[in-house]
Amino acid sequence: MKAIVVTDQAAGTAGMSLVEHPGPQAELLDVVVQVHASGFTSGELTWPSTWTDRLGRDRTPSIPGQELAGVVSALGYGTTGLSMGQRVFGLADGHRGGTLAEYVAVEARNLAPLPGDVDFTVGASVAMPGLTAWQGLLEHGRLQAGQTVLVHGAAGAVGSMVTQLAREFGAYVIGTGRAADRQKALDFSAQEFVDLENDVLEDVGKVHLVFDVIGGDIGKRSAGLIQAGGTLVAVAGPPEAWPADGRAVDFVVVSDRAQLGEIVQRVRDGRLRTNIGNVSTLDNAVAAFNPTRRTSGKTIIRVRP
């Protein structure tokens, strides 16, 4: 099969190449999925799981990619809940990865049915951002109606999903980002926007929840914006500062079939819009991950026509 592989962590996405690679086998409780569309998170190449298995053994050359949508083509022993030929979407295990390929083996529990009226491209684009937003807001952030939420990177793939879900659950949402992202963040339901290049972040005052996808200095300053009992939710790495009277949470997203079902239903009925910045093919994937100009939104690789 064709697959994108990486062998050099230092080279980043420039170290990716398209090769012929052996196809996967369905292990215990696995399914093999014929991949139709795949997503990729740039931070994957810095994660230890991209380069080693769960026992710490080197697994290069690695096939990156965790997000996928496709069709079940084989069932491993003991697999339940999915069937041959079924349309599915979800996340692969970080220590296995492999969705930037024509086929991938995934634990069946990490996948959910993809309704026939949802395109594979949409399915691949919503899995990681949707689960990150859902778990960060509802499980870790303990979001409640009437709270004020500050969403960093509100025009991005994750931030736009956080904004929409927070609004649905009754929050008042302030988005942040570059000046050029203002209108896109507002289009994705942010009620206010803070230009991090020109505005003073601290002018927003105290908020109940900060959802931080940026980290660094912005993450540190955000800790001071949390009101008593509030939460700083960080997905860009462990928080470098802790709210004086609140909580800070750093979490790793996990695939969840029930949550994926909730998310895709919202896509179907129009409550959630995906944020796709670019769609490319597997043959052109390396160029797509090394763009000549910045785009906000998710880059999706359409593996099959």
C-alpha positions as CSV (number, residue, x, y, z in Angstrom):
1,M,0.0,0.0,0.0
2,K,1.0,3.7,-0.3
3,A,1.8,5.5,2.9
4,I,3.5,8.6,4.3
5,V,6.4,7.7,6.5
6,V,8.8,9.7,8.7
7,T,12.2,8.6,9.8
8,D,13.8,11.8,11.1
9,Q,12.2,13.7,14.0
10,A,14.5,16.7,13.6
11,A,13.4,17.2,10.0
12,G,9.7,17.7,10.9
13,T,7.2,17.5,8.1
14,A,10.0,18.0,5.6
15,G,11.2,14.6,6.6
16,M,8.0,12.9,5.4
17,S,8.0,10.8,2.2
18,L,5.5,8.7,0.2
19,V,6.5,5.1,0.0
20,E,5.2,1.6,-0.7
21,H,4.7,0.0,2.7
22,P,3.4,-3.4,3.9
23,G,-0.3,-3.4,4.7
24,P,-1.5,-3.8,8.3
25,Q,-2.9,-6.9,9.9
26,A,-6.0,-6.9,12.2
27,E,-4.8,-7.9,15.7
28,L,-7.0,-8.9,18.6
29,L,-10.0,-6.5,18.9
30,D,-8.8,-4.6,15.8
31,V,-10.4,-3.7,12.6
32,V,-8.5,-2.8,9.4
33,V,-9.9,0.3,7.8
34,Q,-9.6,1.2,4.1
35,V,-8.8,4.9,4.7
36,H,-10.7,7.4,2.6
37,A,-9.6,10.6,4.4
38,S,-7.1,11.3,7.1
39,G,-6.1,14.2,9.3
40,F,-2.7,15.0,10.8
41,T,-1.7,17.2,13.8
42,S,1.6,18.9,13.4
43,G,2.6,18.3,17.0
44,E,2.6,14.6,16.3
45,L,6.2,14.6,15.2
46,T,7.2,15.9,18.7
47,W,5.3,13.2,20.6
48,P,7.3,10.3,21.9
49,S,4.5,8.0,20.9
50,T,5.2,8.7,17.2
51,W,8.6,7.2,17.5
52,T,8.2,4.4,20.0
53,D,5.6,1.7,20.9
54,R,4.1,1.3,24.4
55,L,7.2,-0.6,25.6
56,G,9.5,2.2,24.5
57,R,10.9,0.3,21.5
58,D,11.7,2.3,18.4
59,R,9.1,2.0,15.6
60,T,10.6,4.0,12.8
61,P,9.9,4.3,10.0
62,S,6.6,5.5,11.4
63,I,3.4,6.3,9.6
64,P,1.9,9.4,11.2
65,G,-1.7,10.4,11.4
66,Q,-4.3,9.6,14.0
67,E,-7.5,11.0,12.5
68,L,-9.4,9.0,9.9
69,A,-12.6,8.2,8.1
70,G,-13.1,5.1,5.9
71,V,-14.6,1.7,5.5
72,V,-14.0,-1.5,7.5
73,S,-12.1,-4.0,5.4
74,A,-11.1,-6.7,7.9
75,L,-12.1,-7.7,11.4
76,G,-9.7,-9.0,14.1
77,Y,-10.5,-11.8,16.5
78,G,-13.0,-10.8,19.2
79,T,-14.0,-7.6,17.5
80,T,-17.6,-6.5,18.2
81,G,-19.8,-3.5,17.4
82,L,-18.6,-3.0,13.8
83,S,-19.1,-4.9,10.6
84,M,-17.4,-5.5,7.3
85,G,-18.0,-2.7,4.8
86,Q,-19.2,-0.3,7.5
87,R,-18.4,3.5,7.2
88,V,-16.4,4.6,10.3
89,F,-14.4,7.5,11.7
90,G,-12.4,8.2,14.8
91,L,-8.8,8.2,16.1
92,A,-6.0,5.6,15.9
93,D,-3.9,4.9,19.0
94,G,-1.1,7.5,19.3
95,H,1.5,4.7,19.7
96,R,0.4,3.1,16.5
97,G,-0.8,6.0,14.3
98,G,-0.8,5.1,10.7
99,T,-3.8,6.9,9.2
100,L,-1.7,8.7,6.4
101,A,-1.9,5.4,4.4
102,E,-4.3,3.5,2.3
103,Y,-5.1,1.0,5.1
104,V,-4.7,1.2,8.9
105,A,-5.3,-1.2,11.8
106,V,-7.3,0.4,14.7
107,E,-8.8,-0.8,17.9
108,A,-12.5,-1.1,17.1
109,R,-13.5,0.8,20.3
110,N,-11.7,3.9,18.9
111,L,-14.1,4.2,16.0
112,A,-17.8,5.2,15.5
113,P,-20.2,4.7,12.7
114,L,-20.1,7.5,10.1
115,P,-23.5,8.2,8.7
116,G,-23.9,7.9,5.0
117,D,-24.8,11.5,4.6
118,V,-21.5,12.7,6.1
119,D,-18.6,12.9,3.7
120,F,-15.4,11.1,4.6
121,T,-13.5,14.4,4.5
122,V,-15.8,15.9,7.1
123,G,-15.6,12.7,9.2
124,A,-11.8,12.9,9.3
125,S,-11.8,16.6,10.0
126,V,-14.1,16.5,13.0
127,A,-12.7,13.6,15.0
128,M,-9.7,15.2,16.8
129,P,-11.0,18.8,17.1
130,G,-14.4,17.6,18.2
131,L,-13.2,15.2,20.8
132,T,-10.7,17.8,22.1
133,A,-13.4,20.4,22.5
134,W,-15.9,18.0,24.0
135,Q,-13.5,16.6,26.6
136,G,-11.8,19.9,27.4
137,L,-15.0,21.8,27.9
138,L,-17.4,19.2,29.5
139,E,-15.1,16.7,31.2
140,H,-12.1,18.7,32.3
141,G,-13.5,22.2,32.2
142,R,-16.8,21.4,33.9
143,L,-18.5,24.0,31.7
144,Q,-21.9,25.3,32.9
145,A,-24.4,27.5,31.2
146,G,-23.9,31.2,31.9
147,Q,-20.2,31.0,32.2
148,T,-17.7,33.1,30.3
149,V,-15.1,31.2,28.2
150,L,-12.0,32.6,26.6
151,V,-10.9,30.5,23.6
152,H,-7.4,31.0,22.3
153,G,-6.9,30.3,18.6
154,A,-10.6,30.6,18.0
155,A,-10.3,30.5,14.2
156,G,-8.3,27.3,14.2
157,A,-9.6,23.7,13.8
158,V,-9.8,23.1,17.6
159,G,-10.7,26.6,18.7
160,S,-13.6,27.0,16.3
161,M,-15.0,23.7,17.6
162,V,-14.6,24.8,21.2
163,T,-16.3,28.1,20.4
164,Q,-19.4,26.4,18.8
165,L,-19.8,23.8,21.6
166,A,-19.4,26.3,24.3
167,R,-22.1,28.5,22.8
168,E,-24.4,25.5,22.4
169,F,-24.0,24.7,26.1
170,G,-24.9,28.3,27.1
171,A,-21.5,30.0,27.6
172,Y,-20.5,33.5,26.6
173,V,-17.5,33.1,24.3
174,I,-14.5,35.5,23.8
175,G,-12.2,34.3,21.0
176,T,-8.6,35.3,20.5
177,G,-6.1,35.1,17.6
178,R,-4.3,37.1,15.0
179,A,-5.8,40.2,13.6
180,A,-6.6,38.4,10.3
181,D,-8.6,35.8,12.1
182,R,-11.2,38.2,13.7
183,Q,-14.0,37.6,11.2
184,K,-13.5,33.9,11.0
185,A,-13.7,33.6,14.8
186,L,-16.8,35.6,14.8
187,D,-18.3,33.5,12.0
188,F,-17.7,30.5,14.2
189,S,-19.9,32.0,16.9
190,A,-17.4,33.9,19.1
191,Q,-19.2,36.9,20.6
192,E,-16.1,39.0,21.1
193,F,-12.6,38.9,19.7
194,V,-9.2,39.8,21.2
195,D,-6.5,40.6,18.7
196,L,-3.4,39.1,20.4
197,E,-1.2,41.2,18.1
198,N,-2.7,44.6,19.1
199,D,-5.1,44.3,22.0
200,V,-4.4,43.8,25.6
201,L,-5.4,40.3,26.7
202,E,-5.9,41.3,30.3
203,D,-8.6,43.8,29.3
204,V,-11.1,40.9,29.0
205,G,-11.2,40.7,32.8
206,K,-11.9,37.6,34.8
207,V,-13.4,34.5,33.1
208,H,-14.7,31.1,34.3
209,L,-12.7,29.0,31.8
210,V,-9.8,29.5,29.4
211,F,-9.3,27.0,26.7
212,D,-5.6,27.4,25.6
213,V,-4.3,25.8,22.4
214,I,-1.3,28.3,22.2
215,G,0.7,27.9,25.4
216,G,3.9,29.9,26.1
217,D,3.5,33.5,27.3
218,I,-0.2,33.5,26.4
219,G,-0.8,30.5,28.6
220,K,1.1,32.1,31.5
221,R,-0.9,35.3,31.3
222,S,-4.2,33.4,30.9
223,A,-3.7,31.9,34.4
224,G,-4.2,35.4,35.8
225,L,-7.6,35.7,34.1
226,I,-9.2,32.8,35.9
227,Q,-11.7,33.8,38.5
228,A,-12.2,31.9,41.8
229,G,-13.2,28.4,41.1
230,G,-12.5,28.6,37.4
231,T,-10.4,26.4,35.1
232,L,-7.5,26.8,32.7
233,V,-7.7,23.9,30.2
234,A,-4.4,23.5,28.2
235,V,-3.9,21.3,25.2
236,A,-0.5,22.8,24.1
237,G,1.4,21.2,26.9
238,P,1.5,21.4,30.7
239,P,0.4,24.9,32.0
240,E,3.4,27.0,33.0
241,A,1.4,29.0,35.5
242,W,-1.4,28.0,37.9
243,P,-4.5,30.1,38.6
244,A,-4.4,31.7,42.0
245,D,-7.9,30.5,43.0
246,G,-8.7,27.9,40.3
247,R,-7.6,24.8,38.6
248,A,-5.3,24.0,35.7
249,V,-5.8,20.9,33.5
250,D,-3.5,19.5,30.9
251,F,-5.0,16.5,29.1
252,V,-4.5,14.1,26.2
253,V,-7.6,13.5,24.1
254,V,-8.8,9.9,23.8
255,S,-11.2,8.4,21.3
256,D,-14.7,7.7,22.6
257,R,-17.4,6.1,20.4
258,A,-20.3,7.7,22.3
259,Q,-18.8,11.2,22.1
260,L,-18.0,10.8,18.4
261,G,-21.7,9.9,17.9
262,E,-22.7,13.1,19.7
263,I,-20.4,15.2,17.6
264,V,-21.3,13.8,14.2
265,Q,-25.0,14.2,15.0
266,R,-24.4,17.9,15.6
267,V,-22.6,18.1,12.3
268,R,-25.6,16.4,10.6
269,D,-28.1,18.8,12.1
270,G,-26.1,21.9,11.5
271,R,-25.1,22.7,15.1
272,L,-21.4,22.1,14.4
273,R,-19.5,23.3,11.3
274,T,-16.1,21.8,10.5
275,N,-13.1,24.0,9.9
276,I,-11.3,22.6,6.9
277,G,-8.4,24.8,5.6
278,N,-7.1,22.6,2.8
279,V,-7.8,19.3,1.2
280,S,-5.0,17.4,-0.6
281,T,-4.3,13.9,-1.9
282,L,-1.9,11.3,-0.5
283,D,0.4,11.9,-3.5
284,N,0.7,15.6,-2.6
285,A,0.5,15.2,1.2
286,V,4.1,16.2,1.9
287,A,3.6,19.5,0.1
288,A,0.3,20.0,1.9
289,F,2.0,19.8,5.2
290,N,4.7,22.3,4.1
291,P,2.5,25.0,2.7
292,T,4.0,28.2,1.2
293,R,1.3,30.3,3.0
294,R,-0.4,30.1,6.3
295,T,-4.0,28.7,6.4
296,S,-6.3,28.4,9.4
297,G,-8.3,25.2,9.7
298,K,-7.6,21.5,9.3
299,T,-5.6,20.0,6.5
300,I,-7.2,16.8,5.3
301,I,-5.6,14.2,3.1
302,R,-8.2,12.6,0.8
303,V,-6.6,9.1,0.4
304,R,-9.2,7.7,-2.0
305,P,-11.1,9.7,-4.6
